[in-house]
């Protein structure tokens, strides 16, 4: 095992660790990331496949017999990684001057790369836009991983220091003239060849001669011509492999895979959503999360969302708040968005919450609906039974673990589910009037918990559902597995929470001298007036369409927190809790949909400009680089004017080869960069 004692603690404390090994892909040896716990492939843009340093080290140690080569750390803010390649002689230790300058300028934790021919430098800082890779220098702050060798480069700090990367990025990436030399054809051992030779050494043993290893290699690989032409290549490969297998020399020589193979396409991937503010974990709902969360792998945000939605089922339509003359009841729709299976633990969160409400109402499970696909089916399921009083409101919880299936079915012509669900969020009346025999049902209080993965949501939520108000009636909550509990969690005593919930429900149903209206008190009114314009602001793009009912959701959430407190008024702490929850929903939408405008051609232009130096583009850049001269100049001008009006870009002038060029500069907030 490698010695990781010098790896900075600030990196060890982050759950960004993976294992890796070489595998053949498309005929080439490629570094493949693996989840240290499951043994399944990991992704550099999927935090649910990463784990802690300790677990990764343990897994790599146990799995060494399965050819795990080592550990990797997935880079995300506030960290940035700088890779200096082909700048060190692994035998003499001599470092090229340009690399010495970069290491000295950054003066932060630096370690040898796996090949011993380069360096990985770790800093804390923001990486400017304008590219990541030129020549032998690469700089990343997201969607990449670096192998961790633990080979601390002597003379550099053992801390990850905060640095301004602007000047270095300009020097080595934007202004290529002073950067490291361009990459040339390398004659060092390839990963494939090196691994084959290592296997031969293991099979023949330490007493074998170099000539024996060479002969065996010729039998197993088609590289005879290159080997015969470059005897130095032969000697270095055999020597390096011997040291790797038997370790009988002080010379440290390993192999570095071609970086193009080990890294995914150069795209910007988001980091995870910032955790919900503690204000949201107020009262009974917050106590439930604090009590249960340590004993489950479910996301605390998913636990909170389930609790609030299920509480809305219990409260029914006994209480309401008013906005602009419209009554809002405490029923809500929540959409939990996370990876399937263990990666999201969406179902676990729902299953952990349901028993609480069953203890409050022994018939709670009888009011759960699932497997729905049409509006007619939903209405039939909520019709009063013969023994039920039609004048009494009936509450239901719709649980859909495969929401993508419903979204797919809703695209079929004539499907009425979207319209019926929109009515259910708005009113107590569900209707389908497009039939010869219209269906109607009244006095229904419907809440919904649905599960979906990010790709499914992106691919199945069509433009109609975004535009007609279906999607924005959902609280969209990004979730992921919170921890690993191989033995499962322990039972939790929630008797006091059940009692408090039962008391709150009873209070809302049996109050005298009360018409059910819950208003904000004076302090809450002041806060509401302060944030109202922000909640009701116009938002652009897909995110804007999905977040356009912000004030209604915040009102309903604040009502829920108040009812859980058995309060007759919405207090400022209830409103703050609702705002904290909503802010997380906004961040979740940003995580999933980014800043997409809903205009594919506009997004294409913005993404192109984000890759341009300083985000600046000329009309010819747009014409050639984006549309390959397939769009007329007046169309491009009109499109750029539209992006200017929406604040995505701004007109700009730049000096180019001694003359002024009129074009546009990207407004950085227009492209997702977190």
ABEGO torsion letter per residue (X at the ends): XBBAAABBAAAAABBABBBBBBBBBGGBBBBBBBBAAAGBBBBAABAAABBBAAAAAAAAAAAAAAGBAEBBBBBBOABBBBBBBGABBAAAGBBBAAAAAAAAAAGBBBBBBAAGABBBBBBBEBBBBGEABBEABBBBABGBBBBBAGBBBBGBBABBBBBBAAAAAAAAAABAAABBBBBBBBABBBAAAAAAAAAAAAAAEAABBAAAAAAAAAAABBAAAAAAABAAAAAAAAAAAAAAAAGABABBBBBBBBAAAABBBBBBBBBBBBBBBAAABBEAAAAAAAAAAAABABBAAAAAAAAAAAAAAAAEAABBBBBGGBBBBABBBBBBBBBBEAAAGAAAAAAAAAAAAAAABAAAAAABBBGBABAAAAAAAABBBAABBAABBBBBBBBBABAAAAAAAAABBGBAAAAAAAAAAABABBBBAABABBBBBBGBBBBBBBBBBAAAAAAABBAAAAAAGAAAABBBBBBBBABBBAAEBBBBBAAAAAAAAAAAAAAAAABBGBAGBBBBBAAAAAAAAAAAAAAABBBBEAAAAAAAAAAAAAAAAAAAAAAAAGBABBBAAAAAAAAAAAAAAAAAAAAAAEABAGBAAAAAAAAAAAABBGGBBBAAAAAAAAAGGABBAAAAAAAAAAAAAAGABBBBBBBBGGBBBBBBBBBAAABBAX
